[in-house]
Amino acid sequence: MLKENKQLLVLTHLSQLIVLITGFGSLLLPLVIWLTQKDKVYELDQHGKQILNFQISLLIYTVICVPLILLFGLGLLGFILLAVGAIILPILNAIKVSNNQDTSYPFSFDIIK
């Protein structure tokens, strides 16, 4: 039987921000939480997939931005937009989870289904 744990859902969304402290782990920490808790906590499987898809999408967009640096510096603008989104979206979605609202990560690829 799955138990409801809204605090863990909020923590899972906010775990992406570990990169601000350590410089890495924005994909690793949510992955560990998802793998270990998805069968125990209600809705964690869905939220974990959203988060992992978002982090993988950010990685893909970052790789795309690298060659775009040579094209009028568009890659730098892309990096700035990605950084802002990578900080703001997890916070907004953590707030939405705590208020029982639906979460979304726009422009994410649906890799993990």
C-alpha positions as CSV (number, residue, x, y, z in Angstrom):
1,M,0.0,0.0,0.0
2,L,1.3,3.4,-1.0
3,K,1.4,6.1,1.7
4,E,0.9,9.8,1.0
5,N,4.0,11.9,1.8
6,K,3.7,15.5,0.5
7,Q,6.9,16.5,2.2
8,L,8.9,14.0,0.2
9,L,7.3,15.2,-3.0
10,V,8.3,18.8,-2.2
11,L,11.8,17.6,-1.2
12,T,12.1,15.7,-4.5
13,H,11.3,18.8,-6.5
14,L,13.7,20.9,-4.4
15,S,16.5,18.2,-4.6
16,Q,17.2,19.5,-8.1
17,L,18.7,22.6,-6.5
18,I,21.5,20.6,-4.9
19,V,23.5,21.8,-7.9
20,L,23.6,25.3,-6.4
21,I,25.5,23.9,-3.4
22,T,27.6,21.1,-4.7
23,G,28.0,22.0,-8.4
24,F,26.5,18.6,-9.4
25,G,23.7,16.2,-8.5
26,S,20.7,17.8,-10.0
27,L,19.9,14.6,-11.9
28,L,21.5,12.2,-9.4
29,L,19.7,13.1,-6.2
30,P,16.2,13.0,-7.7
31,L,17.0,9.8,-9.4
32,V,18.1,8.1,-6.1
33,I,14.9,9.4,-4.4
34,W,12.7,8.2,-7.2
35,L,14.3,4.8,-7.5
36,T,14.2,4.1,-3.8
37,Q,10.7,5.6,-3.0
38,K,8.6,5.3,-6.2
39,D,6.9,2.1,-5.0
40,K,6.3,3.4,-1.4
41,V,5.0,7.0,-1.8
42,Y,1.8,7.9,-3.6
43,E,2.4,10.0,-6.8
44,L,6.2,9.9,-6.4
45,D,6.6,7.8,-9.5
46,Q,4.8,10.4,-11.6
47,H,6.7,13.4,-10.1
48,G,10.0,11.6,-10.3
49,K,9.5,10.9,-14.0
50,Q,8.6,14.6,-14.6
51,I,11.7,15.7,-12.7
52,L,14.1,13.3,-14.5
53,N,12.6,14.2,-17.9
54,F,13.2,17.9,-17.0
55,Q,16.8,17.3,-15.9
56,I,17.6,15.2,-19.0
57,S,16.0,17.8,-21.2
58,L,18.2,20.5,-19.5
59,L,21.2,18.4,-20.3
60,I,20.2,18.1,-24.0
61,Y,19.5,21.8,-24.3
62,T,22.9,22.5,-22.7
63,V,24.6,20.4,-25.3
64,I,22.7,22.2,-28.0
65,C,23.7,25.6,-26.6
66,V,27.5,24.9,-26.8
67,P,27.8,25.2,-30.6
68,L,25.3,28.1,-30.6
69,I,27.9,30.2,-28.7
70,L,29.7,30.6,-32.0
71,L,26.5,31.8,-33.7
72,F,26.2,35.4,-32.4
73,G,26.5,34.3,-28.8
74,L,23.0,32.7,-28.8
75,G,24.3,29.9,-26.7
76,L,25.1,32.3,-23.9
77,L,21.5,33.5,-23.9
78,G,20.4,29.9,-24.0
79,F,22.6,29.1,-20.9
80,I,21.1,32.0,-19.0
81,L,17.5,31.0,-19.8
82,L,18.3,27.4,-18.9
83,A,19.9,28.5,-15.6
84,V,16.9,30.6,-14.7
85,G,14.5,27.8,-15.6
86,A,16.5,25.3,-13.6
87,I,16.2,27.4,-10.5
88,I,12.6,28.8,-10.8
89,L,10.7,25.7,-12.1
90,P,11.6,23.3,-9.2
91,I,10.7,26.0,-6.6
92,L,7.4,26.7,-8.4
93,N,6.6,23.0,-8.7
94,A,7.5,22.4,-5.0
95,I,5.0,25.1,-4.0
96,K,2.4,23.6,-6.3
97,V,2.8,20.2,-4.8
98,S,2.4,21.6,-1.3
99,N,-0.9,23.3,-2.5
100,N,-2.2,20.1,-4.1
101,Q,-1.9,21.6,-7.6
102,D,-0.7,19.9,-10.8
103,T,3.0,20.4,-11.6
104,S,4.6,20.8,-15.0
105,Y,8.0,21.3,-16.5
106,P,7.5,23.1,-19.9
107,F,9.7,22.2,-22.8
108,S,10.7,18.9,-21.3
109,F,11.1,15.8,-23.5
110,D,9.0,12.8,-22.5
111,I,11.9,10.4,-22.3
112,I,10.9,8.4,-19.2
113,K,7.3,7.3,-19.5
